[in-house]
Amino acid sequence: MSIAARFRIQRAHFLLDVDFSIPAQGVSVLFGPSGCGKTSLLRAIAGLDHIPGGLLSVGDTAWQSGETFVPTHQRALGYVFQEASLFPHLDVLGNVEYGLKRVPIPQRKLSVERLCALMDVTPLLKRKVDTLSGGERQRVAIARTLAANPRIILMDEPLTGLDQERKLEILAYILAVQREFHIPVLYVSHSRDEVNRIADYLVLMDSGRIMATGEVHEIFARLDLPLAQDSEAAVVIDAIVTSHDEEYSLTELKFPGGTFALPSLSLAVGARVRLQLAARDISLTRELQSGTSILNIFPTTVEAIAPAGAAQVIVRLSAAGVPVLARITRKSAARLELQPGSLVYAQAKSVALLS
């Protein structure tokens, strides 16, 4: 099943012209700089703005096509705004129950108790919403959204205004919701950190147009896109906890291209995690090094090389099919005689645990 959208929106001096399709599963992120049209596109998908000539389908259901336009309240969607739009005259329980009342009893999948426990708002049920913190308000907003049994959840930069700790907390809840209920999430963001942590699929936008769509692992590593040229260029890798080294307080994680050793993690064997490898933290060597303090070394094949300024290049590598980037000097690339097909070892000086 997929979500297909086509909209052309002209407003003053700004034109949004998009035509794309994404999987109706996982977390898809509309990603790009402020002002590129992300929120306008999300509002059109929600039906909050009626764009004549637009097209929107979710699976086999057309929400907009030709003369057909399904109003927002008849679309099986949930919308979480930047500012949690809770009803001030209701307490937390009343807000969550409001979402549930929109669903006929036979179609209700979750009880209020289960929803509140999932989003950790049970202790807040009797509180008025104007007494809640920003993070608490967004958790209540997500619980109310889930109560309405949506086919898709739309989120418009829901972490705006929250501190880093609260942001990480809400991201963890979003991931937990998606993994438990398998409801597709379409998430608007201009934060690369948020994308790194939760995106399965990326819709890269700029100046009202779609630059690329695809799995986040692949889009981050495409040398023809600006993300790979950025000073913060990095890839994300999904791995599985395989063992714990009690003697050295390390945790071993396996991915298709090899293994990583990280400082001990409080995770069960078999747990799935997401890691980040920054291009600037990857060095390359022709031979497997033994006299080194670097633990995370794995074999790769050079796929492509692109210039990155006057002194550096970006090297795209494949670790058993998993894309990796390395930013090295042109001189190093010449000394190593790198070219597509070269076999080299990637040495990760730092590996970040994302989720």
Secondary structure, DSSP 8 states (H G I E B T S, - for coil): -EEEEEEEEEETTEEEEEEEEEESSSEEEEE--TTSSHHHHHHHHHTSS--TT-EEEETTEEEEETTEE--GGGSSEEEE-SS----TTSBHHHHHHHHHHTS-GGG--S-HHHHHHHTT-GGGTTSBGGGS-HHHHHHHHHHHHHHT--SEEEEESTTTT--HHHHHHHHHHHHHHHHHH---EEEEE--HHHHHHH-SEEEEEETTEEEEEEEHHHHTT-TTSHHHHSTT-EEEEEEEEEEEETTTTEEEEEETTEEEEEE-----TT-EEEEEEEGGGEEEESS---SSS--EEEEEEEEEEEEETTTEEEEEEEETTEEEEEEEEHHHHHHTT--TT-EEEEEES--EE--
